[in-house]
Amino acid sequence: MRATLPLAAAYEPPSAAVVVLAGILALLITTVGWPTLRHIIAMAHLGGYATAASFVGKVTGVELTRGRALLKYEHPGSWLAKFAVAWSGYTGPPAFGLLGSFLLVKGQVEAVLWVSLVLLFLLLLSVANWFGRIAVILTGVALWAVARYAPDGLRELFAVTWVWFLLIGGVVNTVDLRRIRRAMKADKKPDKKSDVVKLWQLAWIPPPIGVALFWLLSVAALVVGAGVMLGLVEMPSAPAAPAAPTATPT
């Protein structure tokens, strides 16, 4: 008989042991596989773009290549629309990871996987290049296979690792931005297209400050998400329903 990891009862959060094990796995996977797995974080980056753009305009297409993530959208040309989109890319992966931690603490392990699949499907509808389509499809197939066929314990461990990966990958993504900008500066190639340059053009936020803000927000999301999953940060609960009136004997 194949041994499986124990799964918490329905609607119970994963145990602290599973959360810690998943965090270690996510850290190792991110460290070793970042050159390849960064494309998955780029999908969440594009998802952040697309979410903001859908509120302020209309997404006309996205592209995911080996070197960059690009959004094409129509907007009313307002300062707020441009600022929202520029701000939403690097905050996308940490935000999705944080939302995943909120679902996990409510015991919604399967919801984490199926919601991720729905978001990937919506992203696929807008991807305009073949590399991006193949990357999104392969990621979606992996999530679907786990959600549909994996044993309960393995599915739980995968979902928690997935959330950790989004949170950790969000931090590494901002560190990568700093590394790329330094390399471009060393090669005397000015950065003209990154989100921090757009924030400088829109709000006079100096690019180094923009990188630091993205990093601080991603670290804050990682700390909060970890605290939520480990039970160190208590989620607000819904108010209790008022007790039904009792009949008074006459």
WOPEJO-V710131 format. One record per helix or strand of 3 or more residues. SS is the DSSP state (alpha for helix, beta for strand). FROM is the first residue (numbers start at 1). TO is the last residue. Records with the same first field share a line. If there is no record, write none. Layout:
# WOPEJO-V710131
SS->FROM-TO + FROM-TO
This chain:
# WOPEJO-V710131
alpha->16-56 + 79-105 + 109-124 + 130-149 + 152-186 + 195-203 + 207-229
beta->57-64 + 69-75
